[in-house]
Amino acid sequence: ADVIINEIMHSPDTKSGQVEWVELYNRDNQPADLSEWSIADARDKPVSIPSGTVIPPEEFLIITEDKVKFLALFPNVQNIVEIKLPALNNTGDAVTLRSATGKKIDEVKYESTGAVRSRSLERLDPNRPSNDIANWKLSIDLSGVTPGRVNSISVLITSSKPGLQIIPNP
């Protein structure tokens, strides 16, 4: 499976009902079965992802501790798993994804982003390394997050329409 960590909400505004969550993305053209995979923070306390958890090809999966609160804010997000997500520190931490055999699939280390609450960390380019600090920025989406959809800072623009057309064509 070609699964990556794509977005991290580590500093939610709990007063407005936000919760911590991690978004995974399946870059493959085949479904990814995450049964018994695990996710951990820097303290390496892994939590298992439930059996039967699948990410469709080129789709997202949200892992959160409170599915009800998450859906209250993002009712259109489809693929969500509720587990006892390790607490993500606002001042810096790591998120590690491991396969059922314990192999490290992906890992993101992040530093403090200041006092900015309610803005997720988004991956700029899903094909660049996870440990490249320049590949992670705060969301610029008006809502501060983009769960279940392309990141607001993504360099990969998918459109069949040209963005600029010069007439007459030189």
OpenMM code with the backbone's topology and positions (N, CA, C; nanometers):
from openmm import Vec3, app, unit

residues = "ALA ASP VAL ILE ILE ASN GLU ILE MET HIS SER PRO ASP THR LYS SER GLY GLN VAL GLU TRP VAL GLU LEU TYR ASN ARG ASP ASN GLN PRO ALA ASP LEU SER GLU TRP SER ILE ALA ASP ALA ARG ASP LYS PRO VAL SER ILE PRO SER GLY THR VAL ILE PRO PRO GLU GLU PHE LEU ILE ILE THR GLU ASP LYS VAL LYS PHE LEU ALA LEU PHE PRO ASN VAL GLN ASN ILE VAL GLU ILE LYS LEU PRO ALA LEU ASN ASN THR GLY ASP ALA VAL THR LEU ARG SER ALA THR GLY LYS LYS ILE ASP GLU VAL LYS TYR GLU SER THR GLY ALA VAL ARG SER ARG SER LEU GLU ARG LEU ASP PRO ASN ARG PRO SER ASN ASP ILE ALA ASN TRP LYS LEU SER ILE ASP LEU SER GLY VAL THR PRO GLY ARG VAL ASN SER ILE SER VAL LEU ILE THR SER SER LYS PRO GLY LEU GLN ILE ILE PRO ASN PRO".split()
positions = [
    Vec3(0.0844, -0.1185, 0.0000),
    Vec3(0.0000, 0.0000, 0.0000),
    Vec3(0.0880, 0.1234, 0.0000),
    Vec3(0.0438, 0.2253, -0.0690),
    Vec3(0.1174, 0.3511, -0.0792),
    Vec3(0.0379, 0.4583, -0.0058),
    Vec3(0.0404, 0.4508, 0.1268),
    Vec3(-0.0383, 0.5395, 0.2122),
    Vec3(0.0542, 0.6386, 0.2807),
    Vec3(0.0117, 0.7646, 0.2847),
    Vec3(0.0910, 0.8693, 0.3493),
    Vec3(0.0058, 0.9477, 0.4484),
    Vec3(0.0723, 1.0138, 0.5412),
    Vec3(0.0083, 1.1097, 0.6295),
    Vec3(-0.0030, 1.2382, 0.5488),
    Vec3(-0.1235, 1.2932, 0.5384),
    Vec3(-0.1478, 1.4052, 0.4483),
    Vec3(-0.1856, 1.5360, 0.5186),
    Vec3(-0.2489, 1.5255, 0.6351),
    Vec3(-0.2924, 1.6460, 0.7070),
    Vec3(-0.3045, 1.6113, 0.8549),
    Vec3(-0.2661, 1.7065, 0.9406),
    Vec3(-0.2676, 1.6827, 1.0847),
    Vec3(-0.3343, 1.8011, 1.1546),
    Vec3(-0.4405, 1.7731, 1.2279),
    Vec3(-0.5029, 1.8758, 1.3123),
    Vec3(-0.4557, 1.8487, 1.4545),
    Vec3(-0.3478, 1.9165, 1.4937),
    Vec3(-0.2877, 1.8921, 1.6245),
    Vec3(-0.3239, 1.9992, 1.7264),
    Vec3(-0.3801, 2.1103, 1.6804),
    Vec3(-0.4110, 2.2212, 1.7708),
    Vec3(-0.5529, 2.2713, 1.7462),
    Vec3(-0.6517, 2.1878, 1.7789),
    Vec3(-0.7896, 2.2285, 1.7522),
    Vec3(-0.8385, 2.3342, 1.8508),
    Vec3(-0.9382, 2.4079, 1.8094),
    Vec3(-1.0061, 2.5022, 1.8972),
    Vec3(-1.1180, 2.4244, 1.9663),
    Vec3(-1.0866, 2.3688, 2.0817),
    Vec3(-1.1829, 2.2819, 2.1507),
    Vec3(-1.3071, 2.3576, 2.1961),
    Vec3(-1.2944, 2.4889, 2.2163),
    Vec3(-1.4115, 2.5688, 2.2571),
    Vec3(-1.5171, 2.5741, 2.1472),
    Vec3(-1.4732, 2.5603, 2.0207),
    Vec3(-1.5701, 2.5610, 1.9109),
    Vec3(-1.6075, 2.4191, 1.8675),
    Vec3(-1.5642, 2.3185, 1.9438),
    Vec3(-1.6027, 2.1807, 1.9153),
    Vec3(-1.5061, 2.1031, 1.8280),
    Vec3(-1.3936, 2.1642, 1.7915),
    Vec3(-1.2957, 2.0921, 1.7093),
    Vec3(-1.2267, 1.9832, 1.7906),
    Vec3(-1.1846, 1.8789, 1.7206),
    Vec3(-1.1104, 1.7681, 1.7814),
    Vec3(-0.9835, 1.7425, 1.7001),
    Vec3(-0.8884, 1.6735, 1.7617),
    Vec3(-0.7675, 1.6348, 1.6896),
    Vec3(-0.8017, 1.5262, 1.5884),
    Vec3(-0.7292, 1.5264, 1.4763),
    Vec3(-0.7459, 1.4218, 1.3768),
    Vec3(-0.6228, 1.4175, 1.2872),
    Vec3(-0.6072, 1.3035, 1.2199),
    Vec3(-0.4999, 1.2827, 1.1231),
    Vec3(-0.5649, 1.2318, 0.9959),
    Vec3(-0.5235, 1.2876, 0.8828),
    Vec3(-0.5751, 1.2436, 0.7535),
    Vec3(-0.4674, 1.1623, 0.6821),
    Vec3(-0.5061, 1.0450, 0.6350),
    Vec3(-0.4186, 0.9608, 0.5529),
    Vec3(-0.4666, 0.9694, 0.4094),
    Vec3(-0.3735, 0.9468, 0.3166),
    Vec3(-0.4087, 0.9490, 0.1741),
    Vec3(-0.3489, 0.8257, 0.1080),
    Vec3(-0.4288, 0.7577, 0.0288),
    Vec3(-0.3845, 0.6407, -0.0474),
    Vec3(-0.3444, 0.6873, -0.1870),
    Vec3(-0.2129, 0.6917, -0.2126),
    Vec3(-0.1631, 0.7372, -0.3434),
    Vec3(-0.1748, 0.6288, -0.4507),
    Vec3(-0.2079, 0.5083, -0.4120),
    Vec3(-0.2116, 0.3949, -0.5040),
    Vec3(-0.3433, 0.3919, -0.5820),
    Vec3(-0.3444, 0.3134, -0.6913),
    Vec3(-0.4671, 0.2959, -0.7690),
    Vec3(-0.5425, 0.1699, -0.7266),
    Vec3(-0.5018, 0.1125, -0.6129),
    Vec3(-0.5682, -0.0036, -0.5533),
    Vec3(-0.6124, 0.0329, -0.4117),
    Vec3(-0.7183, -0.0299, -0.3601),
    Vec3(-0.7578, -0.0041, -0.2213),
    Vec3(-0.6454, -0.0438, -0.1250),
    Vec3(-0.6356, 0.0264, -0.0140),
    Vec3(-0.5353, -0.0043, 0.0882),
    Vec3(-0.6057, -0.0536, 0.2137),
    Vec3(-0.5782, -0.1780, 0.2519),
    Vec3(-0.6362, -0.2375, 0.3717),
    Vec3(-0.5462, -0.2042, 0.4911),
    Vec3(-0.5973, -0.1248, 0.5842),
    Vec3(-0.5193, -0.0826, 0.6998),
    Vec3(-0.5511, -0.1638, 0.8248),
    Vec3(-0.6104, -0.2812, 0.8076),
    Vec3(-0.6442, -0.3662, 0.9211),
    Vec3(-0.5211, -0.3914, 1.0073),
    Vec3(-0.5350, -0.3579, 1.1351),
    Vec3(-0.4314, -0.3786, 1.2364),
    Vec3(-0.3055, -0.2949, 1.2157),
    Vec3(-0.3103, -0.1955, 1.1282),
    Vec3(-0.2015, -0.0989, 1.1219),
    Vec3(-0.2103, -0.0189, 1.2515),
    Vec3(-0.1101, 0.0642, 1.2768),
    Vec3(-0.1138, 0.1454, 1.3983),
    Vec3(-0.0649, 0.2862, 1.3705),
    Vec3(-0.1051, 0.3747, 1.4592),
    Vec3(-0.0612, 0.5131, 1.4536),
    Vec3(-0.0126, 0.5492, 1.5936),
    Vec3(0.0957, 0.6275, 1.5997),
    Vec3(0.1539, 0.6630, 1.7291),
    Vec3(0.2053, 0.8059, 1.7249),
    Vec3(0.2261, 0.8609, 1.8429),
    Vec3(0.2900, 0.9919, 1.8526),
    Vec3(0.4374, 0.9701, 1.8876),
    Vec3(0.5090, 1.0774, 1.9235),
    Vec3(0.6531, 1.0678, 1.9510),
    Vec3(0.6833, 0.9798, 2.0716),
    Vec3(0.5891, 0.9667, 2.1610),
    Vec3(0.6115, 0.8806, 2.2773),
    Vec3(0.5970, 0.7337, 2.2401),
    Vec3(0.5655, 0.7108, 2.1119),
    Vec3(0.5567, 0.5768, 2.0538),
    Vec3(0.4613, 0.4857, 2.1284),
    Vec3(0.3430, 0.5374, 2.1535),
    Vec3(0.2363, 0.4573, 2.2128),
    Vec3(0.1398, 0.4228, 2.1001),
    Vec3(0.1654, 0.3148, 2.0260),
    Vec3(0.0834, 0.2859, 1.9086),
    Vec3(-0.0598, 0.2461, 1.9439),
    Vec3(-0.1513, 0.2907, 1.8588),
    Vec3(-0.2920, 0.2562, 1.8717),
    Vec3(-0.3319, 0.1866, 1.7422),
    Vec3(-0.3964, 0.0718, 1.7541),
    Vec3(-0.4333, -0.0064, 1.6355),
    Vec3(-0.5507, 0.0548, 1.5611),
    Vec3(-0.5414, 0.0469, 1.4302),
    Vec3(-0.6514, 0.0848, 1.3420),
    Vec3(-0.7381, -0.0407, 1.3271),
    Vec3(-0.8690, -0.0297, 1.3388),
    Vec3(-0.9560, -0.1487, 1.3392),
    Vec3(-0.9491, -0.2320, 1.2108),
    Vec3(-0.9710, -0.3617, 1.2275),
    Vec3(-0.9804, -0.4522, 1.1122),
    Vec3(-1.0922, -0.4063, 1.0209),
    Vec3(-1.0725, -0.4233, 0.8913),
    Vec3(-1.1728, -0.3853, 0.7934),
    Vec3(-1.1636, -0.2408, 0.7493),
    Vec3(-1.0642, -0.1666, 0.8006),
    Vec3(-1.0464, -0.0279, 0.7593),
    Vec3(-0.9757, -0.0242, 0.6248),
    Vec3(-1.0422, 0.0343, 0.5255),
    Vec3(-0.9884, 0.0379, 0.3896),
    Vec3(-0.9948, 0.1817, 0.3379),
    Vec3(-0.8881, 0.2213, 0.2673),
    Vec3(-0.8897, 0.3508, 0.1981),
    Vec3(-0.9012, 0.3199, 0.0493),
    Vec3(-1.0060, 0.3676, -0.0156),
    Vec3(-1.0183, 0.3469, -0.1599),
    Vec3(-0.9009, 0.4121, -0.2341),
    Vec3(-0.8789, 0.3725, -0.3593),
    Vec3(-0.7696, 0.4301, -0.4377),
    Vec3(-0.7805, 0.5824, -0.4474),
    Vec3(-0.6673, 0.6485, -0.4267),
    Vec3(-0.6574, 0.7934, -0.4391),
    Vec3(-0.7639, 0.8659, -0.3567),
    Vec3(-0.7897, 0.8140, -0.2374),
    Vec3(-0.8886, 0.8725, -0.1464),
    Vec3(-0.8257, 0.8952, -0.0094),
    Vec3(-0.9048, 0.9547, 0.0805),
    Vec3(-0.8593, 0.9928, 0.2123),
    Vec3(-0.9266, 0.9092, 0.3209),
    Vec3(-0.8611, 0.9023, 0.4370),
    Vec3(-0.9176, 0.8423, 0.5575),
    Vec3(-0.8860, 0.9363, 0.6727),
    Vec3(-0.9871, 0.9693, 0.7522),
    Vec3(-0.9689, 1.0528, 0.8701),
    Vec3(-0.9674, 0.9620, 0.9923),
    Vec3(-0.8667, 0.9813, 1.0773),
    Vec3(-0.8588, 0.9104, 1.2043),
    Vec3(-0.8789, 1.0143, 1.3140),
    Vec3(-0.9805, 0.9934, 1.3964),
    Vec3(-1.0119, 1.0891, 1.5027),
    Vec3(-1.0541, 1.0147, 1.6279),
    Vec3(-1.0527, 1.0861, 1.7377),
    Vec3(-1.0936, 1.0278, 1.8647),
    Vec3(-1.2436, 1.0422, 1.8876),
    Vec3(-1.3064, 1.1360, 1.8193),
    Vec3(-1.4485, 1.1614, 1.8412),
    Vec3(-1.5188, 1.1861, 1.7073),
    Vec3(-1.5738, 1.0799, 1.6518),
    Vec3(-1.6382, 1.0858, 1.5204),
    Vec3(-1.7620, 1.1763, 1.5223),
    Vec3(-1.8362, 1.1753, 1.6303),
    Vec3(-1.9581, 1.2564, 1.6398),
    Vec3(-1.9238, 1.4050, 1.6329),
    Vec3(-1.8249, 1.4493, 1.7118),
    Vec3(-1.7843, 1.5903, 1.7095),
    Vec3(-1.7250, 1.6271, 1.5739),
    Vec3(-1.6469, 1.5351, 1.5170),
    Vec3(-1.5864, 1.5615, 1.3858),
    Vec3(-1.6956, 1.5822, 1.2806),
    Vec3(-1.7930, 1.4903, 1.2761),
    Vec3(-1.9004, 1.4989, 1.1772),
    Vec3(-1.9917, 1.6193, 1.1996),
    Vec3(-2.0001, 1.6685, 1.3220),
    Vec3(-2.0798, 1.7884, 1.3478),
    Vec3(-2.0207, 1.9083, 1.2732),
    Vec3(-1.8891, 1.9091, 1.2574),
    Vec3(-1.8227, 2.0181, 1.1858),
    Vec3(-1.8049, 1.9896, 1.0372),
    Vec3(-1.7894, 1.8619, 1.0027),
    Vec3(-1.7610, 1.8228, 0.8638),
    Vec3(-1.8542, 1.7089, 0.8217),
    Vec3(-1.9833, 1.7389, 0.8043),
    Vec3(-2.0811, 1.6328, 0.7759),
    Vec3(-2.0633, 1.5643, 0.6405),
    Vec3(-1.9901, 1.6237, 0.5487),
    Vec3(-1.9752, 1.5647, 0.4155),
    Vec3(-1.8544, 1.4728, 0.4020),
    Vec3(-1.7730, 1.4619, 0.5064),
    Vec3(-1.6563, 1.3742, 0.5001),
    Vec3(-1.7032, 1.2303, 0.5161),
    Vec3(-1.6561, 1.1432, 0.4277),
    Vec3(-1.7076, 1.0064, 0.4207),
    Vec3(-1.6301, 0.9031, 0.5023),
    Vec3(-1.5014, 0.8913, 0.4818),
    Vec3(-1.4231, 0.7803, 0.5349),
    Vec3(-1.3559, 0.8212, 0.6666),
    Vec3(-1.4183, 0.7824, 0.7790),
    Vec3(-1.3718, 0.8227, 0.9112),
    Vec3(-1.3615, 0.6998, 1.0009),
    Vec3(-1.2527, 0.6947, 1.0790),
    Vec3(-1.2348, 0.5877, 1.1763),
    Vec3(-1.2154, 0.6518, 1.3128),
    Vec3(-1.2847, 0.5995, 1.4123),
    Vec3(-1.2717, 0.6507, 1.5482),
    Vec3(-1.1861, 0.5549, 1.6296),
    Vec3(-1.0739, 0.6070, 1.6814),
    Vec3(-0.9872, 0.5299, 1.7706),
    Vec3(-0.9370, 0.6229, 1.8804),
    Vec3(-0.8745, 0.5662, 1.9807),
    Vec3(-0.8135, 0.6463, 2.0881),
    Vec3(-0.6829, 0.7034, 2.0340),
    Vec3(-0.6971, 0.8107, 1.9563),
    Vec3(-0.5835, 0.8760, 1.8919),
    Vec3(-0.4875, 0.9286, 1.9976),
    Vec3(-0.3557, 0.9029, 1.9827),
    Vec3(-0.2608, 0.9604, 2.0791),
    Vec3(-0.2709, 1.1126, 2.0783),
    Vec3(-0.2583, 1.1732, 2.1960),
    Vec3(-0.2655, 1.3195, 2.2064),
    Vec3(-0.1493, 1.3814, 2.1307),
    Vec3(-0.1800, 1.4747, 2.0422),
    Vec3(-0.0785, 1.5415, 1.9615),
    Vec3(-0.0426, 1.6744, 2.0274),
    Vec3(0.0839, 1.6913, 2.0584),
    Vec3(0.1285, 1.8120, 2.1281),
    Vec3(0.1270, 1.9325, 2.0351),
    Vec3(0.0815, 2.0462, 2.0864),
    Vec3(0.0782, 2.1692, 2.0083),
    Vec3(0.2181, 2.2247, 1.9853),
    Vec3(0.3101, 2.1958, 2.0745),
    Vec3(0.4452, 2.2516, 2.0679),
    Vec3(0.5412, 2.1701, 1.9829),
    Vec3(0.4953, 2.0620, 1.9263),
    Vec3(0.5791, 1.9764, 1.8430),
    Vec3(0.5616, 1.8311, 1.8833),
    Vec3(0.5644, 1.7452, 1.7862),
    Vec3(0.5428, 1.6031, 1.8109),
    Vec3(0.5788, 1.5277, 1.6837),
    Vec3(0.5432, 1.4022, 1.6784),
    Vec3(0.5599, 1.3202, 1.5590),
    Vec3(0.4373, 1.2316, 1.5456),
    Vec3(0.4030, 1.1992, 1.4227),
    Vec3(0.2958, 1.1051, 1.3947),
    Vec3(0.3576, 0.9956, 1.3094),
    Vec3(0.3469, 0.8718, 1.3571),
    Vec3(0.4064, 0.7578, 1.2876),
    Vec3(0.2982, 0.6580, 1.2507),
    Vec3(0.3008, 0.6133, 1.1274),
    Vec3(0.2072, 0.5139, 1.0755),
    Vec3(0.2851, 0.3861, 1.0482),
    Vec3(0.2396, 0.2744, 1.1055),
    Vec3(0.3064, 0.1448, 1.0871),
    Vec3(0.2087, 0.0411, 1.0331),
    Vec3(0.2630, -0.0510, 0.9531),
    Vec3(0.1822, -0.1604, 0.8984),
    Vec3(0.1531, -0.2620, 1.0085),
    Vec3(0.0729, -0.3614, 0.9765),
    Vec3(0.0380, -0.4661, 1.0733),
    Vec3(0.1614, -0.5439, 1.1185),
    Vec3(0.2654, -0.5474, 1.0360),
    Vec3(0.3895, -0.6181, 1.0727),
    Vec3(0.4858, -0.5290, 1.1507),
    Vec3(0.4493, -0.4011, 1.1705),
    Vec3(0.5337, -0.3093, 1.2456),
    Vec3(0.6266, -0.2254, 1.1602),
    Vec3(0.6213, -0.2436, 1.0289),
    Vec3(0.7067, -0.1655, 0.9391),
    Vec3(0.6600, -0.0200, 0.9368),
    Vec3(0.7558, 0.0738, 0.9480),
    Vec3(0.7217, 0.2155, 0.9418),
    Vec3(0.6823, 0.2492, 0.7982),
    Vec3(0.5597, 0.2962, 0.7810),
    Vec3(0.5075, 0.3329, 0.6494),
    Vec3(0.5315, 0.4808, 0.6230),
    Vec3(0.5051, 0.5637, 0.7238),
    Vec3(0.5243, 0.7073, 0.7095),
    Vec3(0.5419, 0.7682, 0.8478),
    Vec3(0.6127, 0.8802, 0.8511),
    Vec3(0.6320, 0.9518, 0.9772),
    Vec3(0.6487, 1.0995, 0.9478),
    Vec3(0.5801, 1.1811, 1.0277),
    Vec3(0.5899, 1.3257, 1.0151),
    Vec3(0.6274, 1.3811, 1.1518),
    Vec3(0.7352, 1.4595, 1.1547),
    Vec3(0.7740, 1.5314, 1.2756),
    Vec3(0.7439, 1.6783, 1.2513),
    Vec3(0.6792, 1.7401, 1.3485),
    Vec3(0.6457, 1.8818, 1.3326),
    Vec3(0.6886, 1.9589, 1.4561),
    Vec3(0.7146, 2.0859, 1.4359),
    Vec3(0.7521, 2.1775, 1.5435),
    Vec3(0.6333, 2.2665, 1.5742),
    Vec3(0.6479, 2.3484, 1.6754),
    Vec3(0.5431, 2.4420, 1.7129),
    Vec3(0.5110, 2.5336, 1.5959),
    Vec3(0.3837, 2.5576, 1.5748),
    Vec3(0.3413, 2.6513, 1.4705),
    Vec3(0.2934, 2.7807, 1.5341),
    Vec3(0.3377, 2.8046, 1.6565),
    Vec3(0.2958, 2.9254, 1.7264),
    Vec3(0.1617, 2.9055, 1.7931),
    Vec3(0.0928, 3.0127, 1.8171),
    Vec3(-0.0336, 3.0075, 1.8892),
    Vec3(-0.1531, 2.9954, 1.7948),
    Vec3(-0.1307, 2.9461, 1.6742),
    Vec3(-0.2395, 2.9354, 1.5761),
    Vec3(-0.3223, 2.8103, 1.6060),
    Vec3(-0.4401, 2.8326, 1.6580),
    Vec3(-0.5318, 2.7210, 1.6810),
    Vec3(-0.6261, 2.7102, 1.5623),
    Vec3(-0.6820, 2.5948, 1.5459),
    Vec3(-0.7848, 2.5652, 1.4460),
    Vec3(-0.7329, 2.5668, 1.3024),
    Vec3(-0.6028, 2.5613, 1.2831),
    Vec3(-0.5430, 2.5484, 1.1492),
    Vec3(-0.4641, 2.4192, 1.1457),
    Vec3(-0.4917, 2.3374, 1.0471),
    Vec3(-0.4202, 2.2099, 1.0349),
    Vec3(-0.2870, 2.2290, 0.9639),
    Vec3(-0.2001, 2.1298, 0.9806),
    Vec3(-0.0775, 2.1221, 0.9026),
    Vec3(-0.1094, 2.0408, 0.7784),
    Vec3(-0.0816, 2.0968, 0.6637),
    Vec3(-0.1103, 2.0293, 0.5371),
    Vec3(0.0189, 1.9966, 0.4641),
    Vec3(0.0156, 1.8839, 0.3971),
    Vec3(0.1279, 1.8416, 0.3143),
    Vec3(0.1189, 1.9158, 0.1816),
    Vec3(0.2271, 1.9778, 0.1413),
    Vec3(0.2318, 2.0537, 0.0178),
    Vec3(0.2294, 1.9617, -0.1043),
    Vec3(0.3168, 1.8617, -0.1040),
    Vec3(0.3300, 1.7715, -0.2187),
    Vec3(0.3324, 1.6273, -0.1693),
    Vec3(0.2326, 1.5464, -0.2064),
    Vec3(0.2280, 1.4080, -0.1580),
    Vec3(0.3425, 1.3211, -0.2101),
    Vec3(0.4168, 1.3702, -0.3078),
    Vec3(0.5276, 1.2915, -0.3626),
    Vec3(0.6634, 1.3296, -0.3036),
    Vec3(0.6670, 1.4360, -0.2236),
    Vec3(0.7912, 1.4738, -0.1558),
    Vec3(0.7985, 1.4045, -0.0210),
    Vec3(0.9192, 1.3920, 0.0344),
    Vec3(0.9357, 1.3204, 0.1621),
    Vec3(0.8579, 1.3846, 0.2772),
    Vec3(0.8088, 1.2997, 0.3648),
    Vec3(0.7325, 1.3460, 0.4811),
    Vec3(0.8181, 1.4245, 0.5783),
    Vec3(0.9462, 1.3914, 0.5862),
    Vec3(1.0328, 1.4570, 0.6838),
    Vec3(1.0930, 1.5875, 0.6322),
    Vec3(1.0524, 1.6311, 0.5145),
    Vec3(1.0963, 1.7592, 0.4592),
    Vec3(1.0087, 1.8687, 0.5194),
    Vec3(1.0662, 1.9465, 0.6111),
    Vec3(0.9884, 2.0478, 0.6831),
    Vec3(0.9257, 2.1503, 0.5892),
    Vec3(0.9892, 2.1740, 0.4740),
    Vec3(0.9352, 2.2692, 0.3760),
    Vec3(0.8118, 2.2129, 0.3042),
    Vec3(0.7838, 2.0849, 0.3239),
    Vec3(0.6693, 2.0203, 0.2601),
    Vec3(0.5429, 2.0301, 0.3460),
    Vec3(0.5489, 2.1018, 0.4589),
    Vec3(0.4360, 2.1149, 0.5491),
    Vec3(0.4116, 2.2612, 0.5824),
    Vec3(0.2873, 2.3040, 0.5676),
    Vec3(0.2483, 2.4421, 0.5969),
    Vec3(0.1110, 2.4421, 0.6635),
    Vec3(0.0801, 2.5525, 0.7306),
    Vec3(-0.0534, 2.5683, 0.7863),
    Vec3(-0.1536, 2.5857, 0.6730),
    Vec3(-0.2723, 2.5320, 0.6923),
    Vec3(-0.3790, 2.5439, 0.5938),
    Vec3(-0.4116, 2.6909, 0.5689),
    Vec3(-0.4356, 2.7225, 0.4416),
    Vec3(-0.4797, 2.8581, 0.4065),
    Vec3(-0.6273, 2.8597, 0.3674),
    Vec3(-0.6941, 2.7454, 0.3826),
    Vec3(-0.8370, 2.7379, 0.3553),
    Vec3(-0.9105, 2.8298, 0.4527),
    Vec3(-1.0205, 2.8908, 0.4106),
    Vec3(-1.0962, 2.9809, 0.4966),
    Vec3(-1.1413, 2.9143, 0.6261),
    Vec3(-1.1689, 2.7836, 0.6208),
    Vec3(-1.2102, 2.7111, 0.7404),
    Vec3(-1.0904, 2.6697, 0.8262),
    Vec3(-0.9696, 2.6775, 0.7704),
    Vec3(-0.8491, 2.6397, 0.8436),
    Vec3(-0.8094, 2.4946, 0.8280),
    Vec3(-0.8923, 2.4152, 0.7597),
    Vec3(-0.8669, 2.2716, 0.7431),
    Vec3(-0.9282, 2.2231, 0.6117),
    Vec3(-0.8826, 2.1068, 0.5648),
    Vec3(-0.9396, 2.0481, 0.4421),
    Vec3(-0.9567, 1.8962, 0.4557),
    Vec3(-1.0256, 1.8483, 0.5596),
    Vec3(-1.0377, 1.7039, 0.5750),
    Vec3(-1.1181, 1.6391, 0.4616),
    Vec3(-1.0650, 1.5293, 0.4096),
    Vec3(-1.1357, 1.4543, 0.3062),
    Vec3(-1.1293, 1.5142, 0.1677),
    Vec3(-1.0442, 1.6157, 0.1488),
    Vec3(-1.0310, 1.6759, 0.0157),
    Vec3(-0.8879, 1.7247, -0.0054),
    Vec3(-0.8591, 1.7679, -0.1260),
    Vec3(-0.7246, 1.8137, -0.1609),
    Vec3(-0.6856, 1.9301, -0.0705),
    Vec3(-0.5622, 1.9294, -0.0234),
    Vec3(-0.5136, 2.0339, 0.0662),
    Vec3(-0.5163, 2.1713, 0.0001),
    Vec3(-0.5365, 2.2735, 0.0810),
    Vec3(-0.5436, 2.4103, 0.0290),
    Vec3(-0.4100, 2.4593, -0.0249),
    Vec3(-0.3017, 2.3993, 0.0185),
    Vec3(-0.1682, 2.4398, -0.0272),
    Vec3(-0.1084, 2.3411, -0.1261),
    Vec3(-0.1860, 2.2463, -0.1718),
    Vec3(-0.1357, 2.1412, -0.2596),
    Vec3(-0.0798, 2.1982, -0.3900),
    Vec3(0.0356, 2.1453, -0.4314),
    Vec3(0.0949, 2.1867, -0.5582),
    Vec3(0.0379, 2.1075, -0.6745),
    Vec3(-0.0363, 2.0026, -0.6424),
    Vec3(-0.0936, 1.9190, -0.7474),
    Vec3(-0.2318, 1.9695, -0.7826),
    Vec3(-0.2424, 2.0371, -0.8943),
    Vec3(-0.3704, 2.0918, -0.9394),
    Vec3(-0.4303, 1.9948, -1.0393),
    Vec3(-0.5496, 1.9503, -1.0106),
    Vec3(-0.6143, 1.8561, -1.1003),
    Vec3(-0.7328, 1.9241, -1.1662),
    Vec3(-0.7160, 1.9573, -1.2917),
    Vec3(-0.8234, 2.0207, -1.3670),
    Vec3(-0.8049, 1.9897, -1.5141),
    Vec3(-0.9148, 1.9607, -1.5807),
    Vec3(-0.9070, 1.9337, -1.7243),
    Vec3(-0.9190, 2.0627, -1.8052),
    Vec3(-0.9546, 2.1728, -1.7387),
    Vec3(-0.9685, 2.3006, -1.8078),
    Vec3(-0.8389, 2.3791, -1.7958),
    Vec3(-0.7988, 2.4449, -1.9022),
    Vec3(-0.6768, 2.5265, -1.8915),
    Vec3(-0.7000, 2.6438, -1.8001),
    Vec3(-0.5956, 2.6812, -1.7261),
    Vec3(-0.6059, 2.7930, -1.6339),
    Vec3(-0.5862, 2.9274, -1.7057),
    Vec3(-0.5161, 2.9252, -1.8186),
    Vec3(-0.4880, 3.0469, -1.8918),
    Vec3(-0.4935, 3.0131, -2.0401),
    Vec3(-0.5622, 3.0927, -2.1137),
    Vec3(-0.5720, 3.0709, -2.2567),
    Vec3(-0.5429, 3.2020, -2.3269),
    Vec3(-0.4496, 3.1982, -2.4213),
    Vec3(-0.4120, 3.3174, -2.4969),
    Vec3(-0.4722, 3.3059, -2.6365),
    Vec3(-0.5460, 3.4095, -2.6755),
    Vec3(-0.6109, 3.4077, -2.8065),
    Vec3(-0.5691, 3.5364, -2.8792),
    Vec3(-0.5197, 3.5281, -2.9977),
    Vec3(-0.4936, 3.4059, -3.0738),
    Vec3(-0.3715, 3.3348, -3.0174),
    Vec3(-0.3680, 3.2058, -3.0387),
    Vec3(-0.2573, 3.1235, -2.9910),
    Vec3(-0.1313, 3.1589, -3.0684),
    Vec3(-0.0260, 3.2102, -3.0028),
    Vec3(0.0949, 3.2514, -3.0748),
    Vec3(0.1655, 3.1309, -3.1337),
] * unit.nanometer
topology = app.Topology()
chain = topology.addChain("A")
for resn in residues:
    res = topology.addResidue(resn, chain)
    for name in ("N", "CA", "C"):
        topology.addAtom(name, app.Element.getBySymbol(name[0]), res)
